[in-house]
């Protein structure tokens, strides 16, 4: 089967799976629900019904969502021609797990406890193997350049106790690997999307650092190469009002959307608004391939839509437990493509 024919089959499978995604009407009902039990009832009428069969309270709800997302990743991996395309989407969880294991190691060394409850099964590298290799210090067996990165991170922590620097190095390597894997696929649409995500993460990071009064020189090391926006130019914006950032990068995918954000509130609201529009921007960019019945971009588009669906469910449930405002909640919802 040709590559185009193979993706034609894969996209047809994705189209058949799209009916499982929640539409805006279901999300609206969840937002209007009175309590968590009502949310579970609504989800019980959807594709989540089988996963919720044994759900009696909210204690293991996150595990239900994780198991559902994991099953989607595994299912798509069985029929997609290039499994690396699915693995790229899962890299964020691999590197999350590395952070959790290292922080647990540091905690134990300072009299604390391991936090393995924060580990996730969603990574592309088997979680049990990752734990065993890190615990036994068999770093040479690890993928993604972790064989040299993890010892370096441990040395930095031993010398300075600088966990922020450890996180910076791990994040830097994650975006490097994402772009490396995209180039190995040699698909322009996937490469462009990863570069857009890199830009978006840099903008989000810059706003967070601005909140803590970083200057350009201190912010620059936290920005990742590989995007379309020069990191030095981007770092220089940290001293400028956020309202001007959109005009400064109007040549990019983010100029208009950043310019549309209401920056009159505090940093907390501003960061939440930015994260939402960035997620929607990623969705809009990768979903452009939906009109082609054989475009490989349909695979990450569906997976991103599923990721955003899970995020929306989590945002709604947290808001309900905290008795949050419904109008504010609606503004936090990510767009899907159903």
N, C-alpha and C positions, 0 to 999 in steps of 0.2 A: 504493500500500500504506500502511495506517495505521501510525502509530508503534508501536502495540502489536503489530500484525501483523509489522512489520519486525523488532522485537526477538524476536518468537516464532520467526522464521526464524533470526535470529542465535544465539539460545539453543540451537536445535536443532543448529546447526553446532557450537556449543561442546560440547554433549553428545557429539557424534560424535568430537570431539577428545580427550575426557577419557580414552579408553583409552590414549592415548600417555603419560599421566603415570605415573610409577613408583609402584607400591604399596609399602606398608611392608615386604612380604616381600623385595622387591628391595633396598631400602635396608639391611635387616638382613643380607642376603648380602654386600653391599658392606662393611659394618662388620666382618663376620667374615672377609673376604678376607685372604689372607696378604700381598699386596703390590699395587703399582699395576697390574702386568700382569694380575692376577686381577680387579681392578676393571674394567679395560678389557674383559676377556672377558665379564663379567656385563653391562656396558652394551651390548656387542655383540649381546646377545639381546633388546634393547629397541628403542624408537623411535630411539635414538641410533646404531643400527648403521650407517646410511648416512653419517652425519657422521663416524663413526670409521673409515671404510674406509681412508683414507690415514694414519691415526694409527699411528705406529710407536714413539713414546716420549712422555714427558710434556712435552716442550718447548713444544708448541703446543696443549696440552690446553685451556687457557683460551680460546684462539681458537675451538676446536671448540664449547665451551659457549656462547660469545658468538654464534657464527654460528647455532646452533640456536635460541637465544632470539630473535635478530633475525628469523629466518624465521617464528617464531610471531607476533611483533608484526605483521609485514608481512601475513601470511595473514589474521589477524583484522581488520586494517584494511580489507581488501577487501570484507568483508561486514557490518561493524557500521554501523548507520544514522548514528551520530554519531562521526566519526573522532576528535573531540576527546577522547572517553572513553579511547581508546587512547593518545593523545598525553599525557594527564595522567599516565599510568603511566610515560611515557618522560622526563618532565621532569627527573627526578633525574639522568639521564645527560646531558642538555643542560647542566645547571649543573655537573656534574662536569667536562665538557669545558672549560667556561669557566675553571674553577679550574686545570686542567692547562695551558691555553694561557697564562694570566696568570703562573702560577708559572714556566713555561718562559721567558717573557719576562723575568721578574725574574732568573732564573738566568743567562741570557745576558748581561744587563747587569752582573752581578757576576762574570763570567768562567766561568760554568758552562755546562751544556749543556741543550738542549731535551729534554723527556721526552715526546715525542709518542707513544712506545710505550704510554703510559698512557691515551691517548684511546680512546674506544669508539664504535662505529657504532650504538649502541642508542638514541641520542637521537632526538627528533622532528624536529629541525632538521638538514638535511644537513651532515655533518661537514666535507666539503670546502668548502662555502660558509662555514661558521663559521670555519675556519682562514683562508681567503682574506680574509674581512672583517676579522678581528682583525689579521692580518699586514699588511694594507694600510691599517689604521686607518679602514676604511669602516664605522664603528660605526653610522651612521644606517640601515644596511640590516638591522641585527640585530633580532630579535623580543624579546618578554618584558621590554621596558624596558632591555635591555642596552645600547642606544645611549647612555644616560646613565650607567648603572651602571659599565660598564667604564672609561670615562675617570675617573670618581670613584675607583675602586679603584686605578688607576695613580697618580693624584695622591697618594692616601694613602700608597702604598708609597714614592713618591719623597720624600715629606716625613718619613716615620717608619720606613720599612722594616717596618711592622707587617703581616705576612702574616696573622696571626690575625684582625685587624680586617677585612681583605679577605675572608677566608673567612666571617666573620660576616655581612657585607653580602650576599654571594652567597647564603648559606643563607636569609637573611631574605627576599630577593626570590623565591627558589624557592618557599617556602611561600605567599607572597602570590599568585604566579601560579597555583599549584595550586588555591587557594581561588577565585580569580577565574574560572578555567576551569570549576570545578565549579558555580559560580553561573550561569555562562553556559549550562550544560547544563540547569539548573533541575530537577535530579533530587534530591529530599531524601535518598535513600539514599547517593548519591555525595558530596553535601555533608557529610553526617554522618560518612562514612568519612574524608574529608580532614581534618575537624576532629579526629577521633580520632587520626589519624596525627600531627597537629600536637601534640596533647597528649603523645602517646607520645615524640615526639622531644624535647620540652621536658623530660620526666622523665629521659630518657637523658642529655641534655646537662647537666642539673642534677647528676646523680650523677657525671659526669666532672669537672665543675667542683668539686664537693665534695672529690673526690680530691686536687685541687690547692689546697685551702684557700681557695677564693674565698668572699667573703661575699655577702650578698643583693644589695647595691647593685652589686657588680661582675658578679654573675651575671645580673641582670635584663636587660641589653641582649642577651644571648645567647639569650633565650627569645622564641619567635615568637607574635605575636598570631594570632587566628583559631581557637583551640581552644575547648574548653568549660570549661577550668580557668583561672581568673584568674591571669595570669602573676606579678603581685605577690605573691599568696598562695603560689603555687608557689615563687617565689624565696625566700620566708621560711623554707621547709622546709630550706634548705641547712645551717642551723645545728643542725638536729634529727637524731637518729639515724635511719638509713634504715628501721629497723624500725617507726618511727612514721608513716612517710609514707602507708602504706596507710590507716590510720585517718583521717588528715587529709583524704584525697581519696576517702573511701568513697562519696561521692555520684556519683562518676564511673565510667567503664568500667574503671578501673585499680585501684580500691581493693582488691578481693579478690585480684587476681593479684599485686599488689605485696606484700600481706600474706602471701602464700604462699611468697615467696622466702626461702631460707635465707641470712641475712645474716651467718653466723658466720665465713665465710672472708674472704679478702682482697678488695681492690677489684677485682682482675682477674677473679676468679671471679664476683664480684657483678655486674659489668658484663656479663659473658657471659650470666649467668642472666637478667638484666633484658632484654637484647636478644632472647633467645629467647622469653620470655613476651610481650614486646611484639609480636613478629612473629606469634605464635600468636593474640594478641588481635585484631590486624588481620584475620587470616584468619577467625576466628570471626565477627567483625562483618560483613564483606562477604559471607561465604558464607551468611548468613541468607536471602538472596534465592534460593538454589538451589531452593527448593521451589515457586517460581513459574516456569512455563514461558515467561513473557514479561518477567520482571524484568530491567531493564538492568544491575542489580548483578551478574548472572551473568558479564558480560564482565570487569570488573576482578577478580572472584573467581577466574576461571580464570587470568588473567594473574598474579595474586599467587601462586596455587598453583604456577605454573610458575617464578616467581622464587624461591620457597622451595625448590623441587626443585633448581634450579641451585645455590642456596646450600648445601643439604645435600650435594650431590655435591662441591662445593669443600671443605667442612669435612671430609668423609671422606678425600678425597685428601691434603689437607694433614696430617691426623692420621696417615695411613699412612706418609707420607714421613718424619714425625718420630717414628714408632713410638709413637704416643700410646696411652693406655689406652682400651680398648673401652667400658668402663662410663661413663667420662667423656664419650666420644664420643657415646654414646647419649643422654646428657642434653642434648647440644647440638643434637639433631635438631629441626627445625621440623616442625609438623604440616601435613599436606596435607589434601585433602578426598576423596581416593580411597578 
